[in-house]
Amino acid sequence: MASHVLEVDPETELKFILSHNEATPRCILTLRHPGNTSDSIAFKVKTTQPRRYLVRPNQGLIAPKSSEQISILLVDKDKQTLMQSYDRLGQSGLDHSKDKFLVQSCAVGANFAAKASGDSSELYDALTSMWNSVTSGGTSTPVFNKKLHVRHVVQESSSGAKSAPPPSISPTKLDPASNSNMDKMSQEQLVTELTNLRRKYDELVSFSVNLTAERDILSNTLEQTKRDFNREMAARSALENKQGGGGSKAGGAGGRSMVGLLMQLLIVGIACFLSGVKMGSSGAANNLPVVSMFLADP
């Protein structure tokens, strides 16, 4: 086994148990360092449905002989969609899920691993930059990929009938500063209040999933834009250097030819002037038809 390969549990499939009673189905993914190297191992967990699942943490570092538990939550909205498919088609409607997860891992040096003891935001940014470089082919670091399929299973109640969700009752507002309200509430009101709190929690989880997905999409788009911009600037600079070199050569040749022409014209002009002076002093200029025409009396 390669030194950067993490031990993944479960190995091939993530199973989510759906139930009317459980609002947020979740699955635990355990990643273990095999301990056959002194280097820490960086990991990243990806999914084909980033808006459906909340993965925490989705990337990190694992020290030798250590492990990390990844919590994967299925948001309530998608759970309801899956339950509706189950109500229409039964378990066969859920057995052909195309959802998948990908666990990537690679060994990192001691300098990079030292960031784990520092600021968490700095470590997150360093991991994000490293994985973007790895996935774009900007480094030769070997990466191990482990694919996991997803299976959704509906859990029936003990009586065989689907348990119905708690009845909707107007919630009773609680005063956090007073514990006497809790004592005065009936059991039904307590259940209702807990149900509402759980619903709000699920809404927050769903909102967090959307924010995480948007952040990852924007981060990947930004990195891709930077790479495209750098390639475009390099290509443009090379083209300008090539054109600039050719233009300077052509300009130099043109300048030299112009100077030569001016020198020739200057020499011819001086020769003509000297000839005219000589001919004028000897009187021979009058024998020229053109000159005699100008010198003739009117």
Buried (B, 14 or more C-beta within 10 A) or exposed (E): EEBBBBBBEEEEEBEBBBBBEBBBBBBEBEBBBBEEBEBBBBBBBBBEBBBBBBBEBBBBBBBBEEEBEBEBBBBBEBBEEBBEBBEEEEEEBBEEBEBBBEBBBBBBEEEBBEBBEEEEEEBBEBBBEBBBBBBEEEEEBEBBEBEBEBBBBBEEEEEEEBEEEBEEEEEBEBEEEEEEBEEEBEEEBEBBBEBBEBEEEBEEBBEBBBEBBEEBEEBBEEBEEEBEEEEEEEEEEEEEEEEEEEEEEEEEEEEEEEEEEEEEEEEEEEEEEEEEEEBEEEEEBEEEEEBEEEEEEE
